[in-house]
Amino acid sequence: MLTADLLRRYDRPGPRYTSYPTAVEFHDGFGPEDHAGRLADAGRRADAPLSMYVHLPFCEARCLYCGCNVVITRHRHVARRYLDALRRELDLVVSHLGPRRALSQLHLGGGTPTYYAPEELDELTSAIFERFTVRPGAELAVEIDPRVTTAAHLEGLARAGFNRLSVGVQDFDPVVQRAVHREQSVESTRALVETARRLGYSSVNVDLIYGLPYQSLAGFGRTLAEIVAMRPDRLAVYSFAFVPWMRAHMKHLPADALPGPALKLDLLAAAIDTLSTAGYRQIGMDHFALPEDELGRALETGTLHRNFMGYTVQAASDVVALGVSGISDVAGAFAQNARKLSDYYARLDEGRLPVERGFALGRDDEIRREVIGRLMCRLRVDVPEVERKFGIDFHRYFSDELARLGSGGGAACDGLVARSPSAIEVTPLGRWFVRNVCMVFDRYLGARMAAATPVFSRTV
């Protein structure tokens, strides 16, 4: 049973685990030459598919809840130069990858990809498809902002082969929208979803956020009802990460109007109840999908995966990221591009991959990454499978972690996980705190939690 005591004890800073180790462990000792070597290693698997992420950071205005790397400008020539830089980075990546050129996943994220005109997006995607082939059944997705997206955008992307949309909504309550500087109508959002259906997009995702200023159960309930009426294939319902020490613009939010932990969980509970009643299944930590959607089927078959783009059914072993701040996951190493636009351009002008920092995983990192990934995606760790894959005695290797799970006040004692000699399973109650369960297996977390300045958002 979810109690106030559980909320109080587990509401603490913690990672979201879109990667392990998390990005706070990246360092500048890993640079362009290291990434080039990893790309060459990955290129030797010429028949294996790749995932690709392209970061398009430009927005016309800043949403105050946003934690993404964005560039706010109405000067279109600034964004025009960026497309030229992306082509140069593409050529550098191709030169190291060699013959490995098949994509199983392409994701355009931001920022606001549809900040660009339809013909500019066509120019970008043409440059990608001139250098890479698209495998049958590939997932080609784009994030859109209904305030700046037109039917012409959707038509052009559909012609290019895009089959998935992720539509930013967050909340339809006018009071909340004004507080976060994102005013967007139900009607414009519905019109774009209907246009996408008419054009043949196979999947539409809607993003919502709970924990924003002035949110209430009644207001969020109305938003959920409007979204359910649109019948998107998937939803992502994210907990708001209030990190003003990292994102200075969040200091402009009315902090005293932010929901407390109990209300935040009530908002999430309302989402789970409404969406479950409407036929959606909860996927992993914060995603929902209709039973016939690929994510729902992947949950059943144990083929769900998680990367910097969220939950996916595409099992590409390597992710190549392009653009400012993009994070690649290639051949056992993370590589993050320069986070400032000027630095990104400067590295490309030098003819070098624009990598600023990264992290090469060791054997222990790989083992822990596997365990945390299974908890996040499957809510279950099959102990014999992990032992066979890595040649370890699981209970001996994780003796300290298992002791913490089962100790007084630990996740097992609190009913968050169920343990047996062959498995660790996250219970229905534990889904509320799956990040906390994963934190037990994070060997870097202790030092980060002891730092004077927090680096993670709160888990509740």
Secondary structure, 3 states (H helix, E strand, C coil): CCCHHHHHHHCCECCCCCCCCCHHHCECCCCHHHHHHHHHHHHCCCCCCEEEEEEECEECCCCCCCCCCCEECCCHHHHHHHHHHHHHHHHHHHHHHCCCCEEEEEEEEECCHHHCCHHHHHHHHHHHHHHCEEEEEEEEEEEECCCCCCHHHHHHHHHCCCCEEEEEEECCCHHHHHHHCCCCCHHHHHHHHHHHHHHCCCEEEEEEEECCCCCCHHHHHHHHHHHHHHCCCEEEEEECCCCCCCCHHHHHCCHHHCCCHHHHHHHHHHHHHHHHHCCCEEECCCEEECCCCHHHHHHHHCCCEEECCEEECCCCCCEEEECCCCEEEECCEEEEECCCHHHHHHHHHCCCCCEEEEEECCHHHHHHHHHHHHHHHHCEEEHHHHHHHHCCCHHHHCHHHHHHHHCCCCCCCCCCEEEECCEEEECCCHHHHHHHHHHCCCCCHHHHHCCCCCCCCECC
